[in-house]
Amino acid sequence: MGKHHKVNRWEKYSDEGESDSKMCPRCQSMLAVHSNRETCGNCGYSKIEK
Ligand SMILES: [Zn+2]
């Protein structure tokens, strides 16, 4: 009861994750980057790279 739980704060991802994370141009959510395409799980945006 008297224990204080550590509050999870929103921290920026480490530098190594920065390069992989792209933002959706529609809703600014993080895109899921696949080998040849990027998809947004939030709004359904998808971009296929040839
Ligand atoms: Zn989106």
mmCIF file of the protein (N, C-alpha, C, O) and its ligand, coordinates in Angstrom:
data_MODEL
# 
_entry.id   MODEL 
# 
loop_
_entity.id 
_entity.type 
_entity.pdbx_number_of_molecules 
1 polymer     1 
2 non-polymer 1 
# 
_entity_poly.entity_id                      1 
_entity_poly.type                           'polypeptide(L)' 
_entity_poly.nstd_linkage                   no 
_entity_poly.nstd_monomer                   no 
_entity_poly.pdbx_seq_one_letter_code       MGKHHKVNRWEKYSDEGESDSKMCPRCQSMLAVHSNRETCGNCGYSKIEK 
_entity_poly.pdbx_seq_one_letter_code_can   MGKHHKVNRWEKYSDEGESDSKMCPRCQSMLAVHSNRETCGNCGYSKIEK 
_entity_poly.pdbx_strand_id                 A 
# 
loop_
_entity_poly_seq.entity_id 
_entity_poly_seq.num 
_entity_poly_seq.mon_id 
_entity_poly_seq.hetero 
1 1  MET n 
1 2  GLY n 
1 3  LYS n 
1 4  HIS n 
1 5  HIS n 
1 6  LYS n 
1 7  VAL n 
1 8  ASN n 
1 9  ARG n 
1 10 TRP n 
1 11 GLU n 
1 12 LYS n 
1 13 TYR n 
1 14 SER n 
1 15 ASP n 
1 16 GLU n 
1 17 GLY n 
1 18 GLU n 
1 19 SER n 
1 20 ASP n 
1 21 SER n 
1 22 LYS n 
1 23 MET n 
1 24 CYS n 
1 25 PRO n 
1 26 ARG n 
1 27 CYS n 
1 28 GLN n 
1 29 SER n 
1 30 MET n 
1 31 LEU n 
1 32 ALA n 
1 33 VAL n 
1 34 HIS n 
1 35 SER n 
1 36 ASN n 
1 37 ARG n 
1 38 GLU n 
1 39 THR n 
1 40 CYS n 
1 41 GLY n 
1 42 ASN n 
1 43 CYS n 
1 44 GLY n 
1 45 TYR n 
1 46 SER n 
1 47 LYS n 
1 48 ILE n 
1 49 GLU n 
1 50 LYS n 
# 
loop_
_struct_asym.id 
_struct_asym.entity_id 
A 1 
B 2 
# 
loop_
_chem_comp.id 
_chem_comp.type 
_chem_comp.mon_nstd_flag 
ALA 'L-peptide linking' y 
ARG 'L-peptide linking' y 
ASN 'L-peptide linking' y 
ASP 'L-peptide linking' y 
CYS 'L-peptide linking' y 
GLN 'L-peptide linking' y 
GLU 'L-peptide linking' y 
GLY 'peptide linking'   y 
HIS 'L-peptide linking' y 
ILE 'L-peptide linking' y 
LEU 'L-peptide linking' y 
LYS 'L-peptide linking' y 
MET 'L-peptide linking' y 
PRO 'L-peptide linking' y 
SER 'L-peptide linking' y 
THR 'L-peptide linking' y 
TRP 'L-peptide linking' y 
TYR 'L-peptide linking' y 
VAL 'L-peptide linking' y 
ZN  non-polymer         . 
# 
_pdbx_entity_nonpoly.entity_id   2 
_pdbx_entity_nonpoly.name        ? 
_pdbx_entity_nonpoly.comp_id     ZN 
# 
_pdbx_nonpoly_scheme.asym_id         B 
_pdbx_nonpoly_scheme.entity_id       2 
_pdbx_nonpoly_scheme.mon_id          ZN 
_pdbx_nonpoly_scheme.ndb_seq_num     1 
_pdbx_nonpoly_scheme.pdb_seq_num     101 
_pdbx_nonpoly_scheme.auth_seq_num    101 
_pdbx_nonpoly_scheme.pdb_mon_id      ZN 
_pdbx_nonpoly_scheme.auth_mon_id     ZN 
_pdbx_nonpoly_scheme.pdb_strand_id   A 
_pdbx_nonpoly_scheme.pdb_ins_code    . 
# 
loop_
_atom_site.group_PDB 
_atom_site.id 
_atom_site.type_symbol 
_atom_site.label_atom_id 
_atom_site.label_alt_id 
_atom_site.label_comp_id 
_atom_site.label_asym_id 
_atom_site.label_entity_id 
_atom_site.label_seq_id 
_atom_site.pdbx_PDB_ins_code 
_atom_site.Cartn_x 
_atom_site.Cartn_y 
_atom_site.Cartn_z 
_atom_site.occupancy 
_atom_site.B_iso_or_equiv 
_atom_site.pdbx_formal_charge 
_atom_site.auth_seq_id 
_atom_site.auth_comp_id 
_atom_site.auth_asym_id 
_atom_site.auth_atom_id 
_atom_site.pdbx_PDB_model_num 
ATOM   1   N  N  . MET A 1 1  ? 0.826  -1.202 0.000   1.00 0.00 ? 1   MET A N  1 
ATOM   2   C  CA . MET A 1 1  ? 0.000  0.000  0.000   1.00 0.00 ? 1   MET A CA 1 
ATOM   3   C  C  . MET A 1 1  ? 0.862  1.253  0.000   1.00 0.00 ? 1   MET A C  1 
ATOM   4   O  O  . MET A 1 1  ? 0.556  2.235  -0.677  1.00 0.00 ? 1   MET A O  1 
ATOM   5   N  N  . GLY A 1 2  ? 1.915  1.205  0.751   1.00 0.00 ? 2   GLY A N  1 
ATOM   6   C  CA . GLY A 1 2  ? 2.763  2.383  0.858   1.00 0.00 ? 2   GLY A CA 1 
ATOM   7   C  C  . GLY A 1 2  ? 3.825  2.447  -0.211  1.00 0.00 ? 2   GLY A C  1 
ATOM   8   O  O  . GLY A 1 2  ? 4.639  3.370  -0.251  1.00 0.00 ? 2   GLY A O  1 
ATOM   9   N  N  . LYS A 1 3  ? 3.806  1.451  -1.080  1.00 0.00 ? 3   LYS A N  1 
ATOM   10  C  CA . LYS A 1 3  ? 4.846  1.436  -2.118  1.00 0.00 ? 3   LYS A CA 1 
ATOM   11  C  C  . LYS A 1 3  ? 4.524  2.419  -3.235  1.00 0.00 ? 3   LYS A C  1 
ATOM   12  O  O  . LYS A 1 3  ? 3.376  2.587  -3.649  1.00 0.00 ? 3   LYS A O  1 
ATOM   13  N  N  . HIS A 1 4  ? 5.549  3.037  -3.685  1.00 0.00 ? 4   HIS A N  1 
ATOM   14  C  CA . HIS A 1 4  ? 5.357  3.965  -4.794  1.00 0.00 ? 4   HIS A CA 1 
ATOM   15  C  C  . HIS A 1 4  ? 5.792  3.285  -6.085  1.00 0.00 ? 4   HIS A C  1 
ATOM   16  O  O  . HIS A 1 4  ? 6.938  2.862  -6.238  1.00 0.00 ? 4   HIS A O  1 
ATOM   17  N  N  . HIS A 1 5  ? 4.869  3.199  -6.978  1.00 0.00 ? 5   HIS A N  1 
ATOM   18  C  CA . HIS A 1 5  ? 5.211  2.586  -8.261  1.00 0.00 ? 5   HIS A CA 1 
ATOM   19  C  C  . HIS A 1 5  ? 5.828  3.624  -9.191  1.00 0.00 ? 5   HIS A C  1 
ATOM   20  O  O  . HIS A 1 5  ? 5.416  4.782  -9.253  1.00 0.00 ? 5   HIS A O  1 
ATOM   21  N  N  . LYS A 1 6  ? 6.793  3.164  -9.878  1.00 0.00 ? 6   LYS A N  1 
ATOM   22  C  CA . LYS A 1 6  ? 7.452  4.055  -10.821 1.00 0.00 ? 6   LYS A CA 1 
ATOM   23  C  C  . LYS A 1 6  ? 6.472  4.421  -11.940 1.00 0.00 ? 6   LYS A C  1 
ATOM   24  O  O  . LYS A 1 6  ? 5.836  3.554  -12.540 1.00 0.00 ? 6   LYS A O  1 
ATOM   25  N  N  . VAL A 1 7  ? 6.373  5.668  -12.191 1.00 0.00 ? 7   VAL A N  1 
ATOM   26  C  CA . VAL A 1 7  ? 5.451  6.116  -13.231 1.00 0.00 ? 7   VAL A CA 1 
ATOM   27  C  C  . VAL A 1 7  ? 6.141  6.046  -14.585 1.00 0.00 ? 7   VAL A C  1 
ATOM   28  O  O  . VAL A 1 7  ? 7.223  6.590  -14.804 1.00 0.00 ? 7   VAL A O  1 
ATOM   29  N  N  . ASN A 1 8  ? 5.471  5.361  -15.456 1.00 0.00 ? 8   ASN A N  1 
ATOM   30  C  CA . ASN A 1 8  ? 6.043  5.271  -16.790 1.00 0.00 ? 8   ASN A CA 1 
ATOM   31  C  C  . ASN A 1 8  ? 5.863  6.586  -17.528 1.00 0.00 ? 8   ASN A C  1 
ATOM   32  O  O  . ASN A 1 8  ? 4.742  7.048  -17.745 1.00 0.00 ? 8   ASN A O  1 
ATOM   33  N  N  . ARG A 1 9  ? 6.944  7.157  -17.896 1.00 0.00 ? 9   ARG A N  1 
ATOM   34  C  CA . ARG A 1 9  ? 6.867  8.411  -18.628 1.00 0.00 ? 9   ARG A CA 1 
ATOM   35  C  C  . ARG A 1 9  ? 7.110  8.150  -20.107 1.00 0.00 ? 9   ARG A C  1 
ATOM   36  O  O  . ARG A 1 9  ? 7.773  7.189  -20.497 1.00 0.00 ? 9   ARG A O  1 
ATOM   37  N  N  . TRP A 1 10 ? 6.559  9.024  -20.897 1.00 0.00 ? 10  TRP A N  1 
ATOM   38  C  CA . TRP A 1 10 ? 6.779  8.909  -22.329 1.00 0.00 ? 10  TRP A CA 1 
ATOM   39  C  C  . TRP A 1 10 ? 8.185  9.390  -22.639 1.00 0.00 ? 10  TRP A C  1 
ATOM   40  O  O  . TRP A 1 10 ? 8.505  10.574 -22.533 1.00 0.00 ? 10  TRP A O  1 
ATOM   41  N  N  . GLU A 1 11 ? 8.982  8.464  -23.012 1.00 0.00 ? 11  GLU A N  1 
ATOM   42  C  CA . GLU A 1 11 ? 10.351 8.839  -23.349 1.00 0.00 ? 11  GLU A CA 1 
ATOM   43  C  C  . GLU A 1 11 ? 10.607 8.621  -24.829 1.00 0.00 ? 11  GLU A C  1 
ATOM   44  O  O  . GLU A 1 11 ? 10.093 7.686  -25.442 1.00 0.00 ? 11  GLU A O  1 
ATOM   45  N  N  . LYS A 1 12 ? 11.370 9.463  -25.352 1.00 0.00 ? 12  LYS A N  1 
ATOM   46  C  CA . LYS A 1 12 ? 11.719 9.346  -26.758 1.00 0.00 ? 12  LYS A CA 1 
ATOM   47  C  C  . LYS A 1 12 ? 12.528 8.073  -26.956 1.00 0.00 ? 12  LYS A C  1 
ATOM   48  O  O  . LYS A 1 12 ? 13.391 7.718  -26.154 1.00 0.00 ? 12  LYS A O  1 
ATOM   49  N  N  . TYR A 1 13 ? 12.217 7.417  -28.035 1.00 0.00 ? 13  TYR A N  1 
ATOM   50  C  CA . TYR A 1 13 ? 12.940 6.184  -28.316 1.00 0.00 ? 13  TYR A CA 1 
ATOM   51  C  C  . TYR A 1 13 ? 14.426 6.448  -28.501 1.00 0.00 ? 13  TYR A C  1 
ATOM   52  O  O  . TYR A 1 13 ? 14.849 7.547  -28.862 1.00 0.00 ? 13  TYR A O  1 
ATOM   53  N  N  . SER A 1 14 ? 15.171 5.445  -28.253 1.00 0.00 ? 14  SER A N  1 
ATOM   54  C  CA . SER A 1 14 ? 16.619 5.591  -28.356 1.00 0.00 ? 14  SER A CA 1 
ATOM   55  C  C  . SER A 1 14 ? 17.038 5.950  -29.772 1.00 0.00 ? 14  SER A C  1 
ATOM   56  O  O  . SER A 1 14 ? 16.279 5.774  -30.725 1.00 0.00 ? 14  SER A O  1 
ATOM   57  N  N  . ASP A 1 15 ? 18.199 6.433  -29.886 1.00 0.00 ? 15  ASP A N  1 
ATOM   58  C  CA . ASP A 1 15 ? 18.678 6.927  -31.174 1.00 0.00 ? 15  ASP A CA 1 
ATOM   59  C  C  . ASP A 1 15 ? 18.628 5.870  -32.264 1.00 0.00 ? 15  ASP A C  1 
ATOM   60  O  O  . ASP A 1 15 ? 18.372 6.180  -33.428 1.00 0.00 ? 15  ASP A O  1 
ATOM   61  N  N  . GLU A 1 16 ? 18.868 4.646  -31.892 1.00 0.00 ? 16  GLU A N  1 
ATOM   62  C  CA . GLU A 1 16 ? 18.880 3.601  -32.914 1.00 0.00 ? 16  GLU A CA 1 
ATOM   63  C  C  . GLU A 1 16 ? 17.505 3.375  -33.513 1.00 0.00 ? 16  GLU A C  1 
ATOM   64  O  O  . GLU A 1 16 ? 17.391 2.877  -34.633 1.00 0.00 ? 16  GLU A O  1 
ATOM   65  N  N  . GLY A 1 17 ? 16.461 3.733  -32.784 1.00 0.00 ? 17  GLY A N  1 
ATOM   66  C  CA . GLY A 1 17 ? 15.118 3.537  -33.306 1.00 0.00 ? 17  GLY A CA 1 
ATOM   67  C  C  . GLY A 1 17 ? 14.645 4.714  -34.139 1.00 0.00 ? 17  GLY A C  1 
ATOM   68  O  O  . GLY A 1 17 ? 13.627 4.635  -34.827 1.00 0.00 ? 17  GLY A O  1 
ATOM   69  N  N  . GLU A 1 18 ? 15.383 5.788  -34.071 1.00 0.00 ? 18  GLU A N  1 
ATOM   70  C  CA . GLU A 1 18 ? 14.952 6.993  -34.770 1.00 0.00 ? 18  GLU A CA 1 
ATOM   71  C  C  . GLU A 1 18 ? 14.891 6.800  -36.280 1.00 0.00 ? 18  GLU A C  1 
ATOM   72  O  O  . GLU A 1 18 ? 13.928 7.208  -36.929 1.00 0.00 ? 18  GLU A O  1 
ATOM   73  N  N  . SER A 1 19 ? 15.910 6.184  -36.825 1.00 0.00 ? 19  SER A N  1 
ATOM   74  C  CA . SER A 1 19 ? 16.007 6.083  -38.277 1.00 0.00 ? 19  SER A CA 1 
ATOM   75  C  C  . SER A 1 19 ? 14.896 5.210  -38.859 1.00 0.00 ? 19  SER A C  1 
ATOM   76  O  O  . SER A 1 19 ? 14.503 5.378  -40.013 1.00 0.00 ? 19  SER A O  1 
ATOM   77  N  N  . ASP A 1 20 ? 14.396 4.281  -38.051 1.00 0.00 ? 20  ASP A N  1 
ATOM   78  C  CA . ASP A 1 20 ? 13.396 3.361  -38.567 1.00 0.00 ? 20  ASP A CA 1 
ATOM   79  C  C  . ASP A 1 20 ? 11.981 3.916  -38.465 1.00 0.00 ? 20  ASP A C  1 
ATOM   80  O  O  . ASP A 1 20 ? 11.072 3.442  -39.146 1.00 0.00 ? 20  ASP A O  1 
ATOM   81  N  N  . SER A 1 21 ? 11.805 4.883  -37.642 1.00 0.00 ? 21  SER A N  1 
ATOM   82  C  CA . SER A 1 21 ? 10.457 5.365  -37.424 1.00 0.00 ? 21  SER A CA 1 
ATOM   83  C  C  . SER A 1 21 ? 10.141 6.529  -38.356 1.00 0.00 ? 21  SER A C  1 
ATOM   84  O  O  . SER A 1 21 ? 10.803 7.567  -38.343 1.00 0.00 ? 21  SER A O  1 
ATOM   85  N  N  . LYS A 1 22 ? 9.131  6.324  -39.144 1.00 0.00 ? 22  LYS A N  1 
ATOM   86  C  CA . LYS A 1 22 ? 8.673  7.387  -40.028 1.00 0.00 ? 22  LYS A CA 1 
ATOM   87  C  C  . LYS A 1 22 ? 7.258  7.755  -39.635 1.00 0.00 ? 22  LYS A C  1 
ATOM   88  O  O  . LYS A 1 22 ? 6.503  6.939  -39.108 1.00 0.00 ? 22  LYS A O  1 
ATOM   89  N  N  . MET A 1 23 ? 6.926  8.979  -39.900 1.00 0.00 ? 23  MET A N  1 
ATOM   90  C  CA . MET A 1 23 ? 5.625  9.444  -39.487 1.00 0.00 ? 23  MET A CA 1 
ATOM   91  C  C  . MET A 1 23 ? 4.648  9.454  -40.660 1.00 0.00 ? 23  MET A C  1 
ATOM   92  O  O  . MET A 1 23 ? 5.016  9.730  -41.802 1.00 0.00 ? 23  MET A O  1 
ATOM   93  N  N  . CYS A 1 24 ? 3.416  9.149  -40.348 1.00 0.00 ? 24  CYS A N  1 
ATOM   94  C  CA . CYS A 1 24 ? 2.380  9.154  -41.363 1.00 0.00 ? 24  CYS A CA 1 
ATOM   95  C  C  . CYS A 1 24 ? 2.080  10.591 -41.773 1.00 0.00 ? 24  CYS A C  1 
ATOM   96  O  O  . CYS A 1 24 ? 1.868  11.444 -40.911 1.00 0.00 ? 24  CYS A O  1 
ATOM   97  N  N  . PRO A 1 25 ? 2.059  10.871 -43.067 1.00 0.00 ? 25  PRO A N  1 
ATOM   98  C  CA . PRO A 1 25 ? 1.762  12.230 -43.530 1.00 0.00 ? 25  PRO A CA 1 
ATOM   99  C  C  . PRO A 1 25 ? 0.314  12.631 -43.295 1.00 0.00 ? 25  PRO A C  1 
ATOM   100 O  O  . PRO A 1 25 ? -0.031 13.812 -43.331 1.00 0.00 ? 25  PRO A O  1 
ATOM   101 N  N  . ARG A 1 26 ? -0.513 11.652 -43.058 1.00 0.00 ? 26  ARG A N  1 
ATOM   102 C  CA . ARG A 1 26 ? -1.930 11.962 -42.851 1.00 0.00 ? 26  ARG A CA 1 
ATOM   103 C  C  . ARG A 1 26 ? -2.239 12.275 -41.391 1.00 0.00 ? 26  ARG A C  1 
ATOM   104 O  O  . ARG A 1 26 ? -2.851 13.293 -41.069 1.00 0.00 ? 26  ARG A O  1 
ATOM   105 N  N  . CYS A 1 27 ? -1.801 11.379 -40.524 1.00 0.00 ? 27  CYS A N  1 
ATOM   106 C  CA . CYS A 1 27 ? -2.230 11.523 -39.130 1.00 0.00 ? 27  CYS A CA 1 
ATOM   107 C  C  . CYS A 1 27 ? -1.050 11.637 -38.172 1.00 0.00 ? 27  CYS A C  1 
ATOM   108 O  O  . CYS A 1 27 ? -1.234 11.721 -36.957 1.00 0.00 ? 27  CYS A O  1 
ATOM   109 N  N  . GLN A 1 28 ? 0.149  11.639 -38.717 1.00 0.00 ? 28  GLN A N  1 
ATOM   110 C  CA . GLN A 1 28 ? 1.345  11.825 -37.895 1.00 0.00 ? 28  GLN A CA 1 
ATOM   111 C  C  . GLN A 1 28 ? 1.581  10.687 -36.909 1.00 0.00 ? 28  GLN A C  1 
ATOM   112 O  O  . GLN A 1 28 ? 2.297  10.846 -35.920 1.00 0.00 ? 28  GLN A O  1 
ATOM   113 N  N  . SER A 1 29 ? 0.970  9.537  -37.189 1.00 0.00 ? 29  SER A N  1 
ATOM   114 C  CA . SER A 1 29 ? 1.255  8.382  -36.355 1.00 0.00 ? 29  SER A CA 1 
ATOM   115 C  C  . SER A 1 29 ? 2.502  7.692  -36.869 1.00 0.00 ? 29  SER A C  1 
ATOM   116 O  O  . SER A 1 29 ? 2.979  7.982  -37.966 1.00 0.00 ? 29  SER A O  1 
ATOM   117 N  N  . MET A 1 30 ? 3.022  6.785  -36.077 1.00 0.00 ? 30  MET A N  1 
ATOM   118 C  CA . MET A 1 30 ? 4.217  6.089  -36.508 1.00 0.00 ? 30  MET A CA 1 
ATOM   119 C  C  . MET A 1 30 ? 3.871  5.034  -37.545 1.00 0.00 ? 30  MET A C  1 
ATOM   120 O  O  . MET A 1 30 ? 2.948  4.240  -37.361 1.00 0.00 ? 30  MET A O  1 
ATOM   121 N  N  . LEU A 1 31 ? 4.618  5.038  -38.624 1.00 0.00 ? 31  LEU A N  1 
ATOM   122 C  CA . LEU A 1 31 ? 4.373  4.085  -39.677 1.00 0.00 ? 31  LEU A CA 1 
ATOM   123 C  C  . LEU A 1 31 ? 5.062  2.760  -39.367 1.00 0.00 ? 31  LEU A C  1 
ATOM   124 O  O  . LEU A 1 31 ? 6.131  2.721  -38.759 1.00 0.00 ? 31  LEU A O  1 
ATOM   125 N  N  . ALA A 1 32 ? 4.424  1.682  -39.799 1.00 0.00 ? 32  ALA A N  1 
ATOM   126 C  CA . ALA A 1 32 ? 5.066  0.376  -39.721 1.00 0.00 ? 32  ALA A CA 1 
ATOM   127 C  C  . ALA A 1 32 ? 5.876  0.187  -40.995 1.00 0.00 ? 32  ALA A C  1 
ATOM   128 O  O  . ALA A 1 32 ? 5.329  0.145  -42.097 1.00 0.00 ? 32  ALA A O  1 
ATOM   129 N  N  . VAL A 1 33 ? 7.155  0.076  -40.828 1.00 0.00 ? 33  VAL A N  1 
ATOM   130 C  CA . VAL A 1 33 ? 8.031  0.009  -41.994 1.00 0.00 ? 33  VAL A CA 1 
ATOM   131 C  C  . VAL A 1 33 ? 8.348  -1.442 -42.325 1.00 0.00 ? 33  VAL A C  1 
ATOM   132 O  O  . VAL A 1 33 ? 8.915  -2.178 -41.517 1.00 0.00 ? 33  VAL A O  1 
ATOM   133 N  N  . HIS A 1 34 ? 7.970  -1.825 -43.522 1.00 0.00 ? 34  HIS A N  1 
ATOM   134 C  CA . HIS A 1 34 ? 8.299  -3.162 -43.999 1.00 0.00 ? 34  HIS A CA 1 
ATOM   135 C  C  . HIS A 1 34 ? 9.400  -3.052 -45.038 1.00 0.00 ? 34  HIS A C  1 
ATOM   136 O  O  . HIS A 1 34 ? 9.905  -1.965 -45.320 1.00 0.00 ? 34  HIS A O  1 
ATOM   137 N  N  . SER A 1 35 ? 9.758  -4.183 -45.596 1.00 0.00 ? 35  SER A N  1 
ATOM   138 C  CA . SER A 1 35 ? 10.893 -4.201 -46.510 1.00 0.00 ? 35  SER A CA 1 
ATOM   139 C  C  . SER A 1 35 ? 10.707 -3.262 -47.689 1.00 0.00 ? 35  SER A C  1 
ATOM   140 O  O  . SER A 1 35 ? 11.646 -2.575 -48.092 1.00 0.00 ? 35  SER A O  1 
ATOM   141 N  N  . ASN A 1 36 ? 9.513  -3.227 -48.241 1.00 0.00 ? 36  ASN A N  1 
ATOM   142 C  CA . ASN A 1 36 ? 9.309  -2.389 -49.421 1.00 0.00 ? 36  ASN A CA 1 
ATOM   143 C  C  . ASN A 1 36 ? 8.071  -1.519 -49.312 1.00 0.00 ? 36  ASN A C  1 
ATOM   144 O  O  . ASN A 1 36 ? 7.588  -0.985 -50.310 1.00 0.00 ? 36  ASN A O  1 
ATOM   145 N  N  . ARG A 1 37 ? 7.567  -1.379 -48.114 1.00 0.00 ? 37  ARG A N  1 
ATOM   146 C  CA . ARG A 1 37 ? 6.384  -0.532 -47.986 1.00 0.00 ? 37  ARG A CA 1 
ATOM   147 C  C  . ARG A 1 37 ? 6.264  -0.017 -46.562 1.00 0.00 ? 37  ARG A C  1 
ATOM   148 O  O  . ARG A 1 37 ? 6.854  -0.539 -45.616 1.00 0.00 ? 37  ARG A O  1 
ATOM   149 N  N  . GLU A 1 38 ? 5.469  1.031  -46.468 1.00 0.00 ? 38  GLU A N  1 
ATOM   150 C  CA . GLU A 1 38 ? 5.215  1.614  -45.162 1.00 0.00 ? 38  GLU A CA 1 
ATOM   151 C  C  . GLU A 1 38 ? 3.711  1.690  -44.978 1.00 0.00 ? 38  GLU A C  1 
ATOM   152 O  O  . GLU A 1 38 ? 2.993  2.123  -45.880 1.00 0.00 ? 38  GLU A O  1 
ATOM   153 N  N  . THR A 1 39 ? 3.248  1.284  -43.852 1.00 0.00 ? 39  THR A N  1 
ATOM   154 C  CA . THR A 1 39 ? 1.815  1.318  -43.619 1.00 0.00 ? 39  THR A CA 1 
ATOM   155 C  C  . THR A 1 39 ? 1.513  1.990  -42.293 1.00 0.00 ? 39  THR A C  1 
ATOM   156 O  O  . THR A 1 39 ? 2.295  1.922  -41.344 1.00 0.00 ? 39  THR A O  1 
ATOM   157 N  N  . CYS A 1 40 ? 0.376  2.632  -42.252 1.00 0.00 ? 40  CYS A N  1 
ATOM   158 C  CA . CYS A 1 40 ? -0.072 3.256  -41.018 1.00 0.00 ? 40  CYS A CA 1 
ATOM   159 C  C  . CYS A 1 40 ? -1.235 2.449  -40.462 1.00 0.00 ? 40  CYS A C  1 
ATOM   160 O  O  . CYS A 1 40 ? -2.249 2.261  -41.134 1.00 0.00 ? 40  CYS A O  1 
ATOM   161 N  N  . GLY A 1 41 ? -1.086 1.983  -39.253 1.00 0.00 ? 41  GLY A N  1 
ATOM   162 C  CA . GLY A 1 41 ? -2.147 1.191  -38.645 1.00 0.00 ? 41  GLY A CA 1 
ATOM   163 C  C  . GLY A 1 41 ? -3.268 2.042  -38.104 1.00 0.00 ? 41  GLY A C  1 
ATOM   164 O  O  . GLY A 1 41 ? -4.297 1.531  -37.661 1.00 0.00 ? 41  GLY A O  1 
ATOM   165 N  N  . ASN A 1 42 ? -3.065 3.343  -38.144 1.00 0.00 ? 42  ASN A N  1 
ATOM   166 C  CA . ASN A 1 42 ? -4.064 4.248  -37.568 1.00 0.00 ? 42  ASN A CA 1 
ATOM   167 C  C  . ASN A 1 42 ? -5.111 4.667  -38.596 1.00 0.00 ? 42  ASN A C  1 
ATOM   168 O  O  . ASN A 1 42 ? -6.314 4.594  -38.345 1.00 0.00 ? 42  ASN A O  1 
ATOM   169 N  N  . CYS A 1 43 ? -4.626 5.108  -39.762 1.00 0.00 ? 43  CYS A N  1 
ATOM   170 C  CA . CYS A 1 43 ? -5.564 5.627  -40.753 1.00 0.00 ? 43  CYS A CA 1 
ATOM   171 C  C  . CYS A 1 43 ? -5.584 4.792  -42.020 1.00 0.00 ? 43  CYS A C  1 
ATOM   172 O  O  . CYS A 1 43 ? -6.410 5.020  -42.904 1.00 0.00 ? 43  CYS A O  1 
ATOM   173 N  N  . GLY A 1 44 ? -4.668 3.812  -42.115 1.00 0.00 ? 44  GLY A N  1 
ATOM   174 C  CA . GLY A 1 44 ? -4.690 2.932  -43.270 1.00 0.00 ? 44  GLY A CA 1 
ATOM   175 C  C  . GLY A 1 44 ? -3.830 3.413  -44.417 1.00 0.00 ? 44  GLY A C  1 
ATOM   176 O  O  . GLY A 1 44 ? -3.833 2.822  -45.497 1.00 0.00 ? 44  GLY A O  1 
ATOM   177 N  N  . TYR A 1 45 ? -3.115 4.458  -44.190 1.00 0.00 ? 45  TYR A N  1 
ATOM   178 C  CA . TYR A 1 45 ? -2.219 4.972  -45.219 1.00 0.00 ? 45  TYR A CA 1 
ATOM   179 C  C  . TYR A 1 45 ? -1.152 3.939  -45.529 1.00 0.00 ? 45  TYR A C  1 
ATOM   180 O  O  . TYR A 1 45 ? -0.637 3.277  -44.628 1.00 0.00 ? 45  TYR A O  1 
ATOM   181 N  N  . SER A 1 46 ? -0.823 3.804  -46.807 1.00 0.00 ? 46  SER A N  1 
ATOM   182 C  CA . SER A 1 46 ? 0.233  2.875  -47.178 1.00 0.00 ? 46  SER A CA 1 
ATOM   183 C  C  . SER A 1 46 ? 1.024  3.426  -48.346 1.00 0.00 ? 46  SER A C  1 
ATOM   184 O  O  . SER A 1 46 ? 0.477  4.039  -49.262 1.00 0.00 ? 46  SER A O  1 
ATOM   185 N  N  . LYS A 1 47 ? 2.291  3.199  -48.292 1.00 0.00 ? 47  LYS A N  1 
ATOM   186 C  CA . LYS A 1 47 ? 3.159  3.679  -49.363 1.00 0.00 ? 47  LYS A CA 1 
ATOM   187 C  C  . LYS A 1 47 ? 4.064  2.534  -49.775 1.00 0.00 ? 47  LYS A C  1 
ATOM   188 O  O  . LYS A 1 47 ? 4.762  1.942  -48.952 1.00 0.00 ? 47  LYS A O  1 
ATOM   189 N  N  . ILE A 1 48 ? 4.038  2.239  -51.049 1.00 0.00 ? 48  ILE A N  1 
ATOM   190 C  CA . ILE A 1 48 ? 4.858  1.157  -51.558 1.00 0.00 ? 48  ILE A CA 1 
ATOM   191 C  C  . ILE A 1 48 ? 6.077  1.723  -52.256 1.00 0.00 ? 48  ILE A C  1 
ATOM   192 O  O  . ILE A 1 48 ? 5.964  2.539  -53.171 1.00 0.00 ? 48  ILE A O  1 
ATOM   193 N  N  . GLU A 1 49 ? 7.214  1.292  -51.826 1.00 0.00 ? 49  GLU A N  1 
ATOM   194 C  CA . GLU A 1 49 ? 8.451  1.759  -52.463 1.00 0.00 ? 49  GLU A CA 1 
ATOM   195 C  C  . GLU A 1 49 ? 8.901  0.734  -53.483 1.00 0.00 ? 49  GLU A C  1 
ATOM   196 O  O  . GLU A 1 49 ? 8.993  -0.461 -53.203 1.00 0.00 ? 49  GLU A O  1 
ATOM   197 N  N  . LYS A 1 50 ? 9.178  1.235  -54.669 1.00 0.00 ? 50  LYS A N  1 
ATOM   198 C  CA . LYS A 1 50 ? 9.617  0.331  -55.717 1.00 0.00 ? 50  LYS A CA 1 
ATOM   199 C  C  . LYS A 1 50 ? 11.137 0.308  -55.779 1.00 0.00 ? 50  LYS A C  1 
ATOM   200 O  O  . LYS A 1 50 ? 11.711 -0.401 -56.606 1.00 0.00 ? 50  LYS A O  1 
HETATM 201 ZN ZN . ZN  B 2 .  ? -1.917 7.526  -40.634 1.00 0.00 2 101 ZN  A ZN 1 
# 
